């Protein structure tokens, strides 16, 4: 949504602007987060900046606060982080999405009895079409891959992947055995 930290400072769709004092949202509680930074928005902004520079894995301590060391992209108590991490999308059984995508593709091809060359061709047969939709759906919903990443792996456009994911969602209702077989 934003290109840099300066844009984030004024982004109305983020609580960040309130934390740095650029906006006022009466509904937003800032004290808990700012308490981690000695109630200093500049310390908070430095922490966020360091996280962006290091790929959202800030390693620094701010104001000697041990809670922030290796905190990653989630700020809060250890109980809050654990609850957040356990929500959809933050913890995956597999760490390498590309490897898992390959496994999903292979097992889905086997399930639909489709050869990979037909999967990547312009074939419009129902088996190939269903197979593509399920691969896109599983990659998006279970692996939480971006539409761009899926498009690159399948060889389609992002908008085509978006349509496939929607179609795959409908097919998934009748393909529970395939999803169980994948053990995601």
Backbone as CSV, one residue per row, in Angstrom:
resi,resn,N_x,N_y,N_z,CA_x,CA_y,CA_z,C_x,C_y,C_z
1,UNK,0.806,-1.201,0.000,0.000,0.000,0.000,0.849,1.265,0.000
2,UNK,1.969,1.213,0.691,2.839,2.381,0.741,4.227,2.002,0.252
3,UNK,4.944,2.984,-0.252,6.264,2.711,-0.819,7.387,2.856,0.179
4,UNK,7.162,3.660,1.240,8.247,3.900,2.179,7.692,4.300,3.542
5,UNK,8.578,4.477,4.479,8.188,4.797,5.845,7.519,6.171,5.936
6,UNK,7.937,7.103,5.126,7.334,8.440,5.136,5.856,8.363,4.747
7,UNK,5.547,7.554,3.730,4.150,7.360,3.338,3.378,6.627,4.434
8,UNK,4.030,5.668,5.090,3.374,4.926,6.170,2.992,5.856,7.316
9,UNK,3.805,6.869,7.563,3.531,7.824,8.644,2.169,8.492,8.502
10,UNK,1.694,8.641,7.273,0.414,9.322,7.048,-0.655,8.393,6.465
11,UNK,-0.379,7.118,6.416,-1.338,6.155,5.856,-2.550,6.023,6.787
12,UNK,-3.724,6.299,6.253,-4.935,6.246,7.076,-5.408,4.823,7.353
13,UNK,-4.879,3.831,6.642,-5.297,2.448,6.807,-4.411,1.695,7.787
14,UNK,-3.581,2.392,8.511,-2.660,1.757,9.434,-2.669,2.507,10.755
15,UNK,-2.472,1.795,11.857,-2.366,2.425,13.161,-1.029,3.095,13.373
16,UNK,-0.103,2.860,12.466,1.234,3.428,12.579,1.181,4.959,12.686
17,UNK,0.339,5.582,11.883,0.280,7.053,11.882,-0.111,7.598,13.250
18,UNK,-0.930,6.887,13.986,-1.300,7.303,15.335,-0.128,7.117,16.290
19,UNK,0.580,6.012,16.145,1.718,5.734,17.017,2.838,6.757,16.866
20,UNK,3.007,7.314,15.661,4.065,8.308,15.459,3.544,9.730,15.632
21,UNK,2.280,9.871,16.016,1.720,11.185,16.306,1.272,11.990,15.114
22,UNK,1.090,11.341,13.954,0.665,12.067,12.746,-0.853,12.040,12.568
23,UNK,-1.533,11.206,13.342,-2.994,11.102,13.271,-3.517,10.839,14.673
24,UNK,-4.816,11.056,14.839,-5.417,10.790,16.130,-6.637,9.907,15.927
25,UNK,-6.578,8.720,16.482,-7.695,7.783,16.440,-8.074,7.474,17.881
26,UNK,-9.226,7.966,18.295,-9.639,7.796,19.691,-9.848,6.330,20.053
27,UNK,-10.119,5.501,19.065,-10.364,4.082,19.308,-9.075,3.289,19.472
28,UNK,-7.952,3.864,19.073,-6.688,3.120,19.082,-5.946,3.300,20.404
29,UNK,-5.633,2.169,21.030,-4.842,2.176,22.252,-3.364,2.127,21.873
30,UNK,-2.629,3.153,22.218,-1.210,3.228,21.852,-0.277,2.958,23.025
31,UNK,-0.789,3.084,24.233,0.086,3.014,25.404,0.886,1.725,25.496
32,UNK,0.255,0.568,25.235,0.990,-0.695,25.381,2.163,-0.767,24.409
33,UNK,1.919,-0.395,23.167,3.002,-0.443,22.178,4.060,0.597,22.525
34,UNK,3.643,1.823,22.783,4.618,2.884,23.062,5.373,2.645,24.371
35,UNK,4.770,1.902,25.304,5.486,1.600,26.553,6.744,0.775,26.272
36,UNK,6.732,0.017,25.189,7.906,-0.761,24.810,9.045,0.131,24.310
37,UNK,8.719,1.384,24.029,9.684,2.326,23.472,9.848,3.554,24.370
38,UNK,9.678,3.346,25.658,9.797,4.431,26.631,8.829,5.568,26.297
39,UNK,7.678,5.230,25.749,6.638,6.190,25.352,7.172,7.257,24.392
40,UNK,8.153,6.881,23.607,8.777,7.820,22.685,8.512,7.364,21.246
41,UNK,7.660,8.093,20.494,7.365,7.717,19.111,8.604,7.645,18.214
42,UNK,9.630,8.425,18.528,10.856,8.388,17.720,11.545,7.033,17.881
43,UNK,11.568,6.506,19.106,12.143,5.170,19.335,11.346,4.115,18.576
44,UNK,10.013,4.240,18.622,9.151,3.307,17.891,9.459,3.364,16.394
45,UNK,9.550,4.581,15.846,9.790,4.739,14.411,11.167,4.190,14.025
46,UNK,12.166,4.359,14.886,13.500,3.805,14.623,13.444,2.285,14.563
47,UNK,12.666,1.701,15.451,12.503,0.250,15.490,11.858,-0.248,14.195
48,UNK,10.807,0.423,13.748,10.116,0.042,12.514,11.058,0.206,11.329
49,UNK,11.796,1.293,11.295,12.748,1.544,10.212,13.802,0.434,10.151
50,UNK,14.332,0.054,11.315,15.321,-1.027,11.361,14.715,-2.332,10.870
51,UNK,13.460,-2.564,11.206,12.778,-3.776,10.751,12.608,-3.818,9.251
52,UNK,12.270,-2.680,8.666,12.123,-2.606,7.209,13.459,-2.876,6.527
53,UNK,14.513,-2.260,7.044,15.840,-2.431,6.449,16.337,-3.861,6.544
54,UNK,15.912,-4.586,7.593,16.405,-5.955,7.772,15.373,-7.002,7.388
55,UNK,14.341,-6.616,6.645,13.346,-7.584,6.201,12.352,-7.949,7.275
56,UNK,11.948,-6.996,8.108,10.949,-7.186,9.166,11.419,-8.094,10.276
57,UNK,12.673,-8.182,10.506,13.199,-8.952,11.626,14.136,-8.088,12.456
58,UNK,13.602,-7.052,13.135,14.477,-6.184,13.906,15.224,-6.956,14.981
59,UNK,16.522,-6.736,15.058,17.356,-7.443,16.026,17.802,-6.522,17.154
60,UNK,17.510,-5.234,17.028,18.024,-4.294,18.007,17.142,-4.218,19.241
61,UNK,17.702,-3.719,20.316,16.947,-3.411,21.515,16.753,-1.912,21.531
62,UNK,15.568,-1.479,21.855,15.296,-0.057,21.957,15.204,0.284,23.439
63,UNK,15.978,1.244,23.866,15.936,1.673,25.254,16.238,0.547,26.215
64,UNK,17.046,-0.422,25.799,17.397,-1.531,26.681,16.249,-2.487,26.933
65,UNK,15.191,-2.424,26.129,14.015,-3.249,26.358,14.216,-4.635,25.745
66,UNK,14.438,-5.617,26.578,14.690,-6.998,26.140,13.495,-7.578,25.389
67,UNK,12.281,-7.092,25.678,11.080,-7.613,25.011,11.146,-7.422,23.499
68,UNK,11.862,-6.397,23.068,11.896,-6.091,21.641,12.988,-6.817,20.890
69,UNK,13.923,-7.398,21.610,15.015,-8.097,20.944,14.441,-9.301,20.197
70,UNK,14.755,-9.401,18.912,14.280,-10.506,18.059,12.762,-10.630,18.068
71,UNK,12.068,-9.521,18.189,10.614,-9.590,18.273,9.960,-9.914,16.944
72,UNK,10.656,-9.679,15.841,10.061,-9.929,14.539,8.983,-8.902,14.245
73,UNK,8.053,-9.237,13.358,7.081,-8.247,12.911,5.910,-8.029,13.856
74,UNK,5.832,-8.739,14.981,4.707,-8.629,15.893,5.173,-7.992,17.196
75,UNK,4.546,-6.886,17.565,4.867,-6.220,18.821,3.805,-6.549,19.860
76,UNK,4.230,-6.882,21.050,3.294,-7.152,22.137,3.876,-8.164,23.095
77,UNK,3.069,-8.542,24.070,3.519,-9.515,25.066,3.729,-10.873,24.403
78,UNK,4.429,-11.761,25.095,4.669,-13.084,24.528,3.352,-13.828,24.316
79,UNK,2.374,-13.629,25.206,1.066,-14.275,25.032,0.357,-13.742,23.787
80,UNK,0.435,-12.427,23.580,-0.195,-11.833,22.405,0.453,-12.352,21.127
81,UNK,1.794,-12.383,21.113,2.506,-12.859,19.923,2.159,-14.307,19.614
82,UNK,2.126,-15.150,20.643,1.803,-16.565,20.436,0.396,-16.718,19.857
83,UNK,-0.552,-15.955,20.403,-1.922,-16.013,19.897,-1.971,-15.546,18.440
84,UNK,-1.255,-14.462,18.150,-1.222,-13.932,16.788,-0.578,-14.920,15.830
85,UNK,0.536,-15.486,16.230,1.267,-16.423,15.386,0.436,-17.662,15.098
86,UNK,-0.392,-18.056,16.036,-1.230,-19.236,15.840,-2.454,-18.965,14.988
87,UNK,-2.714,-17.702,14.649,-3.834,-17.405,13.776,-3.470,-17.781,12.352
88,UNK,-4.483,-17.849,11.519,-4.289,-18.256,10.125,-3.183,-17.463,9.459
89,UNK,-2.263,-18.182,8.858,-1.280,-17.561,8.014,0.052,-17.240,8.636
90,UNK,0.173,-17.290,9.935,1.448,-16.913,10.521,2.333,-18.123,10.801
91,UNK,1.757,-19.284,11.007,2.579,-20.461,11.253,2.271,-21.475,10.165
92,UNK,3.285,-21.945,9.539,3.126,-22.947,8.486,3.876,-24.197,8.884
93,UNK,3.373,-25.334,8.412,4.073,-26.592,8.682,5.388,-26.645,7.925
94,UNK,5.456,-25.918,6.834,6.620,-25.993,5.960,7.270,-24.626,5.859
95,UNK,8.571,-24.594,5.824,9.258,-23.307,5.768,9.579,-22.883,4.344
96,UNK,9.715,-23.805,3.418,10.084,-23.441,2.065,8.866,-23.568,1.155
97,UNK,8.222,-22.431,0.873,6.989,-22.406,0.099,7.188,-22.961,-1.305
98,UNK,8.323,-22.682,-1.931,8.576,-23.169,-3.287,8.595,-24.687,-3.329
99,UNK,9.255,-25.322,-2.351,9.283,-26.783,-2.296,7.887,-27.345,-2.078
100,UNK,7.132,-26.727,-1.190,5.783,-27.201,-0.907,4.895,-27.012,-2.126
101,UNK,5.066,-25.898,-2.837,4.290,-25.679,-4.062,4.536,-26.812,-5.047
102,UNK,5.786,-27.216,-5.191,6.125,-28.316,-6.102,5.421,-29.606,-5.694
103,UNK,5.369,-29.862,-4.411,4.689,-31.072,-3.908,3.193,-30.982,-4.177
104,UNK,2.606,-29.821,-3.908,1.173,-29.621,-4.170,0.877,-29.832,-5.646
105,UNK,1.698,-29.251,-6.491,1.500,-29.401,-7.927,1.571,-30.873,-8.316
106,UNK,2.602,-31.560,-7.858,2.782,-32.977,-8.201,1.590,-33.827,-7.742
107,UNK,1.162,-33.657,-6.494,0.055,-34.472,-5.965,-1.276,-34.111,-6.611
108,UNK,-1.460,-32.837,-6.932,-2.709,-32.431,-7.582,-2.753,-32.946,-9.015
109,UNK,-1.620,-32.918,-9.703,-1.545,-33.499,-11.053,-1.895,-34.985,-11.011
110,UNK,-1.349,-35.697,-10.018,-1.649,-37.128,-9.871,-3.136,-37.341,-9.587
111,UNK,-3.688,-36.533,-8.706,-5.099,-36.662,-8.328,-6.013,-36.513,-9.546
112,UNK,-5.713,-35.525,-10.385,-6.540,-35.271,-11.562,-6.078,-36.049,-12.793
113,UNK,-4.993,-36.814,-12.626,-4.425,-37.587,-13.734,-4.114,-36.687,-14.933
114,UNK,-3.434,-35.586,-14.628,-3.064,-34.594,-15.640,-1.548,-34.555,-15.732
115,UNK,-1.029,-34.526,-16.940,0.411,-34.402,-17.134,0.796,-32.926,-17.051
116,UNK,2.007,-32.675,-16.522,2.440,-31.302,-16.299,2.449,-30.477,-17.585
117,UNK,2.795,-31.091,-18.700,2.818,-30.323,-19.946,1.421,-29.834,-20.343
118,UNK,0.366,-30.598,-19.985,-0.998,-30.141,-20.265,-1.410,-29.058,-19.265
119,UNK,-0.963,-29.212,-18.024,-1.254,-28.228,-16.978,-0.741,-26.847,-17.388
120,UNK,0.451,-26.816,-17.963,1.069,-25.539,-18.342,0.737,-25.127,-19.773
121,UNK,-0.086,-25.922,-20.445,-0.483,-25.572,-21.813,-1.772,-24.749,-21.768
122,UNK,-2.322,-24.501,-22.919,-3.578,-23.740,-23.000,-4.797,-24.650,-22.971
123,UNK,-4.601,-25.896,-22.573,-5.699,-26.852,-22.546,-6.852,-26.348,-21.684
124,UNK,-8.053,-26.549,-22.178,-9.235,-26.117,-21.449,-10.078,-27.314,-21.010
125,UNK,-9.481,-28.505,-21.014,-10.243,-29.677,-20.569,-10.632,-29.475,-19.114
126,UNK,-11.734,-30.087,-18.712,-12.228,-29.860,-17.350,-11.234,-30.360,-16.298
127,UNK,-10.566,-31.473,-16.563,-9.599,-31.991,-15.592,-8.429,-31.019,-15.428
128,UNK,-7.921,-30.499,-16.531,-6.801,-29.554,-16.472,-7.255,-28.262,-15.803
129,UNK,-8.420,-27.784,-16.171,-8.950,-26.549,-15.611,-9.186,-26.675,-14.102
130,UNK,-9.772,-27.796,-13.681,-9.998,-28.038,-12.248,-8.665,-28.166,-11.505
131,UNK,-7.723,-28.838,-12.124,-6.403,-29.015,-11.524,-5.733,-27.662,-11.304
132,UNK,-5.747,-26.807,-12.329,-5.161,-25.472,-12.201,-5.837,-24.682,-11.082
133,UNK,-7.172,-24.747,-11.051,-7.929,-23.999,-10.033,-7.583,-24.482,-8.633
134,UNK,-7.458,-25.783,-8.459,-7.137,-26.311,-7.131,-5.707,-25.960,-6.718
135,UNK,-4.775,-26.023,-7.643,-3.386,-25.654,-7.325,-3.342,-24.184,-6.899
136,UNK,-4.007,-23.323,-7.656,-4.019,-21.891,-7.324,-4.693,-21.653,-5.971
137,UNK,-5.824,-22.316,-5.756,-6.555,-22.159,-4.495,-5.723,-22.621,-3.296
138,UNK,-5.137,-23.794,-3.407,-4.346,-24.342,-2.299,-3.116,-23.466,-2.037
139,UNK,-2.463,-23.015,-3.093,-1.286,-22.161,-2.927,-1.662,-20.852,-2.238
140,UNK,-2.797,-20.287,-2.611,-3.231,-19.006,-2.035,-3.761,-19.184,-0.613
141,UNK,-4.663,-20.143,-0.420,-5.339,-20.278,0.871,-4.538,-21.047,1.912
142,UNK,-3.803,-22.039,1.503,-3.081,-22.871,2.472,-1.635,-22.441,2.651
143,UNK,-0.976,-22.053,1.562,0.418,-21.605,1.655,0.518,-20.093,1.793
144,UNK,-0.597,-19.410,1.520,-0.653,-17.950,1.534,0.383,-17.325,0.612
145,UNK,0.543,-17.941,-0.544,1.418,-17.366,-1.570,0.714,-16.167,-2.195
146,UNK,1.475,-15.216,-2.658,0.892,-14.057,-3.335,0.413,-14.482,-4.721
147,UNK,-0.511,-13.701,-5.256,-0.990,-13.964,-6.605,0.132,-13.902,-7.629
148,UNK,1.079,-12.997,-7.409,2.221,-12.855,-8.321,3.080,-14.116,-8.288
149,UNK,3.354,-14.623,-7.082,4.184,-15.835,-6.951,3.495,-17.036,-7.593
150,UNK,2.199,-17.145,-7.392,1.452,-18.257,-7.998,1.484,-18.123,-9.512
151,UNK,1.254,-16.901,-9.995,1.271,-16.666,-11.445,2.612,-17.068,-12.049
152,UNK,3.700,-16.729,-11.371,5.029,-17.094,-11.869,5.216,-18.603,-11.898
153,UNK,4.709,-19.305,-10.893,4.862,-20.764,-10.823,3.969,-21.484,-11.816
154,UNK,2.812,-20.924,-12.100,1.870,-21.581,-13.015,2.069,-21.116,-14.449
155,UNK,2.591,-19.919,-14.618,2.787,-19.382,-15.964,1.563,-18.659,-16.483
156,UNK,0.832,-18.008,-15.569,-0.354,-17.246,-15.951,-0.230,-15.822,-15.416
157,UNK,-1.224,-15.000,-15.722,-1.234,-13.643,-15.179,-1.829,-13.652,-13.778
158,UNK,-1.570,-12.584,-13.023,-2.106,-12.465,-11.668,-3.634,-12.459,-11.682
159,UNK,-4.233,-11.792,-12.654,-5.703,-11.749,-12.714,-6.278,-13.132,-13.028
160,UNK,-5.583,-13.892,-13.865,-6.032,-15.261,-14.158,-5.958,-16.109,-12.889
161,UNK,-4.913,-15.912,-12.108,-4.767,-16.653,-10.849,-5.890,-16.283,-9.897
162,UNK,-6.243,-15.024,-9.842,-7.333,-14.573,-8.971,-8.629,-15.290,-9.318
163,UNK,-8.922,-15.407,-10.601,-10.134,-16.124,-11.039,-10.030,-17.613,-10.715
164,UNK,-8.823,-18.182,-10.883,-8.634,-19.594,-10.564,-8.854,-19.858,-9.074
165,UNK,-8.369,-18.967,-8.231,-8.535,-19.141,-6.785,-10.019,-19.147,-6.433
166,UNK,-10.786,-18.233,-7.009,-12.229,-18.192,-6.754,-12.899,-19.493,-7.207
167,UNK,-12.519,-19.958,-8.359,-13.077,-21.219,-8.881,-12.632,-22.399,-8.014
168,UNK,-11.358,-22.384,-7.619,-10.837,-23.451,-6.770,-11.540,-23.533,-5.428
169,UNK,-11.946,-22.386,-4.889,-12.666,-22.354,-3.620,-13.964,-23.155,-3.725
170,UNK,-14.637,-23.035,-4.861,-15.884,-23.780,-5.083,-15.600,-25.274,-5.251
171,UNK,-14.543,-25.591,-5.985,-14.186,-26.992,-6.227,-13.728,-27.663,-4.932
172,UNK,-13.057,-26.914,-4.066,-12.496,-27.471,-2.826,-13.561,-28.125,-1.949
173,UNK,-14.783,-27.629,-2.029,-15.862,-28.205,-1.225,-16.089,-29.674,-1.562
174,UNK,-15.880,-30.026,-2.816,-16.086,-31.434,-3.214,-14.778,-32.224,-3.294
175,UNK,-13.659,-31.555,-3.062,-12.344,-32.206,-3.151,-11.641,-32.273,-1.793
176,UNK,-12.402,-32.495,-0.749,-11.820,-32.552,0.597,-10.763,-33.654,0.712
177,UNK,-10.950,-34.751,-0.002,-9.963,-35.835,0.063,-8.609,-35.420,-0.494
178,UNK,-8.597,-34.559,-1.514,-7.333,-34.069,-2.063,-6.635,-33.189,-1.026
179,UNK,-7.349,-32.301,-0.418,-6.767,-31.404,0.587,-6.261,-32.189,1.791
180,UNK,-7.012,-33.207,2.210,-6.555,-34.063,3.314,-5.291,-34.836,2.921
181,UNK,-5.247,-35.287,1.681,-4.093,-36.018,1.175,-2.826,-35.153,1.204
182,UNK,-3.005,-33.850,0.970,-1.882,-32.937,0.958,-1.381,-32.633,2.372
183,UNK,-2.231,-32.832,3.383,-1.857,-32.653,4.785,-1.277,-31.264,5.057
184,UNK,-2.043,-30.230,4.695,-1.598,-28.850,4.927,-2.333,-28.263,6.107
